[in-house]
Structure formats: C-alpha cells, structure tokens
Amino acid sequence: MKKLLIGAIAGSTLLSPIAAMAQTEVQFWHAFTGRLGELVAAQVEEFNASQSDYVVVQSHKGNYSETLNAGIAAFRAQEQPHILMVFEVGTATMMAAEGAVRPVYEVMGESGATFDPDAYIGAVKGYYTSTDGDMLSLPFNSSTPVLWVNRNAFEAAGVDPDMDLSTWENVGAALDALKAGGEDCPLVTAWQSWIHLENFSAYHDVPFASKDNGFSGLDTELMLNGPAQIAHLTAMQEWAQDGKFIYTGRRNEGGANFRAGECALFTESSAGYAGISSEAEFDFDVRPLPYWKAVADEPQNTIIGGASLWVMAGHDAEEYKGAGEFLSFLSSSDVQASWHQNTGYLPITAEAGEATKAAGFYEANPGTDIAVMQMTANEPTANSKGLRLGSFDQIRGIIDEELEAIWSGDKSPQEAMDSAKERGDALLRRFEQANG
C-alpha cells in the first residue's frame, strides 16, 4: 500500500502523533490543462481538505488520446494509476480490456461510498453502463455540442444577432449575409467528426453505425455515408469553398479564433463556456445545435462527449476505498453544480441540475441550460443513445483525414465517406476478431 507521511515538526527528528498517521494515496490521471486543469486541481484540493484518510494526487498526462495511451502503457508496466480519465470514444476499448479495469459499481459497492446509479442523468449514464445496466465507469466531464454566436461580429457585418439559427437552412442564410457584410470567418468548428457526423447522426435520428451504433454487438459496420450525412457535408463543402466555413484543425484549434473574436459562429462543446466566458471580450450567445429541417421535422437529441473515470485493476482494498470516496465526492450535488456552472459540462446528476436552476444560474446566464435540454428533451433512440465502437480513436483519425479531403475539394463527400467506411470497417473487424 502506498503511503504518504504528512507533517513534520520543524527542527525536530520526532514526528507528532498527527504526523505519524499516514494517508492512503490515490493517483488520478487526467487530460485537462488551462482553466479546466485549474478547476480539477481545486476539486482535488477540496476533497483532500475534507478528510484525513486519503490524499488524491492528480497528474496531467496530455490530451485525451495521450492520457489513454499513458494509462495502457502504465498498466503493462504495472505502474497504473488508481483512476484514469478516458474520453468517450475509448469506452469500448476499456470494456474490452479484461483484467485491466474494475467496474465502478463494484468498487463503490465494496468501498461503502455513497452511490446511487439512479441519481445520474439517463442520457449520460447510458453511455457508460453494461447491457445489464451496471455502471462501468463514472461520468465526469460530459458535454454536448452547441452553437456559439459572436454578437459583435454579427452587428459589425450588419446582420441581426437575434436571427433564428435553429436550422442549418437559416445558418446558411446567415453565412451568406455575414460574408457579404465583410466577415472573414463566418463559421469555424471544433471536433469536426464528433459534431458534424457523430452528433449530426444522433440529432437527426439516423444511424452512424449498425447494431445500434455498436451497442448491440461487435459485428458492427459504419453507416456514416448515408444520404443525410452526405447532404450535410455537401453544404459544408460549398461553404468551405466560398470562404464561409474556415477549417482550423481536427481538435479545438478553432476555439482560440473564436475566443479572440475572429469568427462569428462556432460549433463547439458546451464546455467551451469555461474558456469563452473567461477570455471573450465580446458579447456572445449560446444557441442549440442547428438541424436540417429538410431531414427531420424536429431534432432528436445530441450525444455526449468528454470523458469518464475508470478505476484500474491491481491495487489493494484500502486504496479502492479511497478511490470510491473520491468518486462519491465528485458526484455530490454541490461539487457537480459548481462544476457545471464553471465549465459548461453537463451536471451528471439530476439533483445538481435542479440545484443550479434553483440558484438562478440559468436565469442569470441565458443559454447555459441548452446543453441539458438538448440531451434530455427526448428519450434516446437506438440511433441517438451514443456510440460504442472499438478502435474508435483510430477511426476518428481516418474520418478526420477524409473530412479534410472534402474541405479542400480533393474528394466529393460521397467518395470521402465511402472511403471512411471501408477503412473504418477494417479496423472494426480487427477489433472484433481480437475481442470477440
């Protein structure tokens, strides 16, 4: 058992009775920097100060992909942390990592920590539960995409910032007006595959992959080359060629452009609130993610991004008890309400959402409740519950390559998505053979 001695009497070799006591150390690896990193550090400090039995040590291990890879490498070297942050596309990989993880419901049950699986928002919990309904990892930073509006940029281009932007048809008209009004960056996006294919498919209730998007079996195939997806990418390709959609990168490179006031519209995670609210020197709005009226009479629901916390195998009972206490702390209403309000991530429990509403936060900060409403307005369908696909981090890389070929005009949307399906299905078959 790893122990950390605390306190020492200055100028003495003797330890006080308090200092002689030891705290059980719990290692927590995550992917946050900047404002989010500061908020995670504050949560850890608050937990450590709230009790004297355990000390959580938080460590930043790079971006989402790098953190997952660091956890895998550490497990192979038998140096794994107790708690590992894994982004949502790594869920199937972690589920298949037999012997490497311990289910959260099991850890919480054995530790005696406060844990009620029914307290978690269904649309969030469902992503991280087994087919039997058992929670495998703890939802932590769950977000969903929204549309961010730079009101000053609209006004500078002579466009009404209060215009209806609920549909992509209306957004197209806004992009025309913004470009005509002299705006150099009418639209920018973050996380292009997550927003414009994965969430697009769920929001329009069309499949992204067969077998209920992978939830019903490993023998799944990609279906991202359907008519609805192709129609959306065709419109975006035209906007890119006309200088109305500016491509900046695969992750969140566009966030810096938007926060600096350089772009008028930004499709990004609801968690963009942490950076935008602290950095933007312009008036901004949060709007629902647009949908195509030509495809659906009304939107279904978006799906989550972000990450969950997995408990790694190979530690002793006392350390697991500390991990359980920390996860229980993170799920508490006060902590979740504060996290939601400061970051734009969804409150993972219904109680935290109600506490935020009762405190008047949504009324004082219009639009900050949109992410919650998008996720909870409708009961998820087989097409909108989420994705559970093996090797999806690598598949996303393939999708990003093909989307870049669309934006540059090197491929038609149909050619690019047919190629993404063929290349992605090959990885899915390899994953199925390895884990079937």
N, C-alpha and C positions, 0 to 999 in steps of 0.2 A: 504494500500500500504506500502510495506516495504521500509524504507528509511535509508540511511546511511549518517550521517553528516561527512563532511570531513574538516580537518584542524582545528587548534586552535592556537590562539596567545599565545605563551609561556609566562607563568607568569601572564596571564590575564584571567578573567572570561568572557570577552566580545568576541564575535565572529566577525571576519571580514565579510564584505559583501560577499566575495567569500566563506568563510567557512560556512556562514549561508545558502548558497544554498545546496540543497540536491540532491543526485544521486539516481536514482531508481536501486534497487538491483535485479540482475538476478542470480539465483542459477543454476549451471551446474554440474551435477554428471557424473563421467566417471570411466573407468576401467583401466587407464594407470598408470604404475609405471616406474621406471628406466628412460632410455633415452626418451622414448615416453612420460612419465609423465612430464619430463623437457620441452619437445617441446610444449606440450599442455599448460603448465603454461606460457611459453613465448608468445604463441598466445593470451592468455587471457590478459597478461600484455600489449601487443601491442594494443589490442582493447581498454582496459581501458585508455591507454595513448592517444589514438587517438581522444577521445571526452570526454565531461564532463557531459553528461546527464545520463549515465548508468555506473554501475560497475558490472562486472561479477565476481562471486565468484565460483571458481572451487574446487570440492571436489572429492577425490578418494574414491570409495565405494567398492573396492575389485575386484575380477576377473569379467569376463563378466556375469556369472550366478549370482554371488553375487550382482552385480550392478542392474541387472534386478529385483531380489527379493527385494532389498532395495527400489527400486522405487515403486514396488507394495505395499509393507508394508507401505511406506510413504503416498501413496495415500489413503489407507484405514484409516490412522490416520490423514488425511487432512493436511499433512506436506510435500507434494510432491514438488520436485524442479520444476523450470520452464522448464529446458532442461535435458533430460535423455538419456545417451548413451545406446543403446540396440543392442546386436550383431545380426547378420543377421538371425540366427535361431529363434529369438524371434519376427520376423516380423508378423507372423500370429497371435501370441498371442496378440501383441499390436493392430493389426487391429480389433481383436475381443473384445478388452477392451472398449466397448461402454461407452462413458461419461468420460473416463479417459484421453483421449488424444484429441488434436486439430490438424487437418491436417496442415502440413507445408504450403501448397499452400494457405490455408485460412488465416493463421497467417501472412504470408508475404504480402498477398494482403491487409489486413486491416492495417498493420503497415506502408505501403508505402515504405518499404525497397526495394532495387534493387533485382529483382528476375525474371529470365528468365528460365523457365524449359527446354527450348530447348538448353540451353547452356551446360547442363550436358551430359556426355557420355552416350549413349543409353544403353549399356550393364550394366552400373551401375544404371542409373535412373530407368530402368525397374523393378528392384528388389523391389523398394520402392514406386511404383505407384499403384493406383487402376485400376480396369478394365476399367475405363473411362479415364485413362491416367493422373489422378491428383496425384501430388507428396504428399505422406502421411508423410514421414519423410525425413530429409536431409541427403544424403550420406555424410559420414565424412571420416572414415578410411576404404577405400575399397582396399582389397588386393586380390591376386590370387596366387595359389601355383606355385613354380618354383623348379628347381633342382640346389642346391649349390654344387660346386666342390672345394675340398681342393687340390690344385695343388701339394703342397709339399708332401702330403700323397701319391698321385699317383706316383710321382717321387721316393719316398722312397721305394715303392713296385715294382719299375721297370716297371710301366705302363704309357703309353703316356697320359698326362693330356689333350691333344688336340684331343683325340679319339672321334668319333661320339657317342654321348649319347642321340640322339634324340628319340630312340626307347627303349622299355623295353627289347627287344631281345638283343640290344647292351649293355644295362646296366647289364644284366645277365652275359654277357661275361666279362665285366669289373669287376664285383663282383668276378667271378672265379679267374681272374688274380690278383686282389688285395689280396684275401685270400691266394693265392699261394705265393704271394710276402711278406707275413708276416703281413698284415694289420689286426688288431684285431677288427676294427669296419668299415667294408666296407660301410654299409648303415644304416642310422638312419632316423627317421621321426618325424615330429610334427603333431599334429591334424590328427590322423590316419583316422577317418571317413570322415572328410572334404576332405582330399586329395585323399585317396585310395578307396573311394566309391562314395562320392557326386561329386567331380570333375572328378574322373575317368569316371563316367557315362556320364556326360556332354561332356567331351573331346572325348569320343568315340560315342557320339550321341545315347546312349541307355537310356531308362527311368530309373530313380531312384524310381519313384512312378507314379501311374496312374493319370488321369485327368491333364495332362501337369505338372506333378510334384506338383500337388496341386493348381496350379494357376486357374484351371477351376472348382473347387468345393471342398467342404469339404469332400465329399464321396470318398476320395482318398485312395488307398492302396499302400503299399510299394512294389517295384519291384526290390529290391537290391539283389535278389537271382537268377538273370538271368545268362545265360551262360558266358557272357563277364566278369561280376564281379567275378564269381566263378573261371574262368581261371586265373584272376589276383591274387586273394587271394591264389590260389593253388601254384602259383610260389613263392609268398612271404612266404608262409608257409614252402616251401622247403628251401628258403634262410634262414629263421629263424632257422630251424633245423640244417642247415650246418654252422651256425655262420656267415653268410654273411649279414643278416639283424638283427640288435640289437634293441630290443624293450626297450624303456626307460620310457614310460608313455603316458597318454591319451592327454595331452595338449602339451606344448612345452618344456618338460623336456630335450629332445634331443638337444635343442638349446645350452645349456651350454656345452655339449660334443663336438658339432661341433665347437663352438667358441673357445674352448680350444685346438683345433687341434687334437682331439682324433679320429675323424671319417673322412672318405674320401668323402662320398656322403651324402647329406641331402635334403630330400624333405620337404619344408617349405614354408611359406608365403613369398611373395615378400617383405613384411615389415620386414623380417629378416635382411634387409640391414642396418637398424639403429644400431642394436647390433653387427652384424658381421663386418661392416666397422669400428666400433669404438674399437672393442675388439680383433679381429683376428690378430695374429702375424704370419700369413702365407699368401701366395698368393691364392686368390680364384677367381672362375668364377661364373657367373650366367648363367644357361642354361634353355631352355624351359623344361616344364614338359614332360617326355617321354610318348610315346603312344605305344600300341601294333600294329605292322604292320599286325599281323595276324587277328586283329579285325577290323581295319579301314585303308583305303588307306592313309588317312591323318587325322590329328586331327581336331576337330570341334572348340570349344572354351572352355576355362575354365570358371568357375563362381566365383563370388566374395565371400570373407569372410570379416571379420571386422565388422563394426557397422555403424549405422546411428543415427541421433539425433532426438528424438521425443519431441514434445512440450506437456507438461502435462496440463490438464484442471484445472480450479479452481483458476485462477489468474485474475488480473484486466488489463484493456486495456493498461495502460502505461507500465506495466511490459511486456506484449506481444509485445509492440512496441520495447522495449529494446531487447527482445529475437530475434525479427525479424532482428534488426540491427546487432546483433552479428552473426546470421546465414549468413546474407549477407556478412559480413566481412570475415567469414571463407571460403566463396565461391569465393572471389575475386581472380583474376588471380595471383597476386604477392604472396598472402598467400598460395594458392594452389600449385603453382610452388615450393615454398620453402618447403612446407610440403612433397610433392612428392620426391623432391631431397634429403631431410634429412632422410626420413623414408623408402622409397621403396613402400609406399602406392601409389595407382593409383591417378593421377590427376583427380578429379571428373568432371572437365570441359575440353572441347577440347582446349580452349584458354590457359589454364595452361600447357597442354601438348605441344602445339606449342611454348609457351614461353620458356619452358625447352629445347626443341630441338634447338631453335634459339640461346639460350645462350651457346650452345656447350656442355651441360652437358652429353648427351648420348655419344657423341664422346669421351669425356674425361673419362667417366665411362662406358666402354663397358658392355652390358648386362642389364643395368638398364632400358632399354626400352622394354625388353622382356615381362614383365607383361602386358604392354599396348598392344603390338602386339598380345599376346595370346587372349586378351579379345575382340579385335576389328577387327581381321583379317577376320572373317566370321560373317554373320548375324546370331544371335542366333536362334536356332530351339526350338520347344516345349520341347525338352529334354535338351536343354543347356541354357535356359533363367535363370534358378535358381530353388530354392525350396521354396514352401510356405506351410509348414506343421505345423499343430497345435501340441502343446506339444513336439516340436522337440528337445528342450534341454533334456527332459527326454528320448526321443527316442534315441538321441545320446549316452546317458549313457548305454542304452541296447545294442546298436551296439558296443560300446567300450568293454563291457563285452564279447560279442560273438567273437570279433576280438582277444581278449586276449586268449580265448579258442583255437582259431586257431593257434596263435603263439606258445602256449605251447604244441600243439599237442593233446589236450584233445578232440577236435572236428574236423571233416573234414570241409572244407569251406562250402560245401553244407548244412551240418547239422546246422552249426552256423548261416548261413544267413537265412535258413528256420525258425529257432527259432527267429531270429531278426525280421523277417517279421511278424510272429504270435504275438509276444509280442508287437511290434510297432503298428500293425494294431489295437490291442485292445485299445491302447491309442488314436489313431486317431478316433475310433468310439466314445470314451468317449468325445473327443473334439467336434466332430460333433454334438452329442446329446446336449451338453451344449451350443453350439453356432449356431446351425442350425436354 
